[in-house]
């Protein structure tokens, strides 16, 4: 009991003690994107951004604690929270890589991502605490060096008037919450660095999977036939008006062999097809671009240069590109090139949130992983 009590006290003391009691670590902290965006779901606010920690020194480091402090407009501390190695297993276990090699880099997906409406988000200070690998700490208070950075998030609302790209009842199989694969694209991954990506274009992405009245995604209890998926062949509509700047419709589809996905052969150096299969990009004319991926071959009804209206059919859901199930991947971006774009939060109007045997009409709102939604006209 005494050790547990002391550990709790140490955590409190760690909050109260200034980070300047130890030297600055030779670590460069980069915030990605540089100006994180605030996303709203009712009164709750979400922050979806990453840190890239680069060890500029010659000694390896072990990350043992992360702290965030929120300040009001007067510069007064309003809220503080930390993730440390207290507990068995500790909360720091949610950080996949905590060993920072000399000259190396690790990515941290911001672990403090949800904030109540009462908290000011004028300025946030993140501190990262380090020890030498193998250093024996008695409490989470013990650290040898630290690095810090300030974050000033921006409240963002999309400029484009958007409706759901799939009006039929759909499950958001994977959205962009903290655990979603769209969210977890590591900027420290050499493959992403090799592509020269500016940001994470899928940061606010969605996988739409149409479902039946019972919420099931496929029939016959067999997901290993693409035609069993209720998504397969469902019409995709333009969520907002704009001009088509890219449209691909001749990429062959994937299939299943037993329980394995057999990916269709893709032409060499055709990364756009390898990722999106058959896809469409719409320029909404206000710095926002809609991207639709994994469409059926031959189903794309628009071509480059076409002006489309909101709600116009542009194609059908298929099973092409980097997909293991038939679905529509949709995201709103700040540029036309998925390797250079950063994803944007997107809010949709006039839809229905299905909650079992009841439903809630949503005039304008956010959607995310696990939601079952449909167009208000359905």
Secondary structure, DSSP 8 states (H G I E B T S, - for coil): -HHHHHHHHHHHHHHHS-GGGSEE-SEEEEEESSS-EEEEETTEEEE--EEEEEE-SSS-EEEEEEEEEEE-TTS-EEEEEEEES-BTTBGGGGSS--EE-TT-EEEEE-S--EE-TTS--SEEEEEEEEE-TT---SSTT--SEEEEEEE--EE---SS----S--S-EEEEE-SSTT-TTT---TT-HHHHHHT-SS-TTTT-EEEEE--TT--SBSTT-TTSGGGBTTTT-EEE-SS-EEEEEE-------EEETTEEE-----TT-HHHHHHSS-EEEE-SSS-EEEEESB-TT-----TT-EE-TT-EEEEB---SS-SS--EEEEEESSS-TTT--EE---EEEEEEEETTEEEEEEEE---TT-EEEETT-
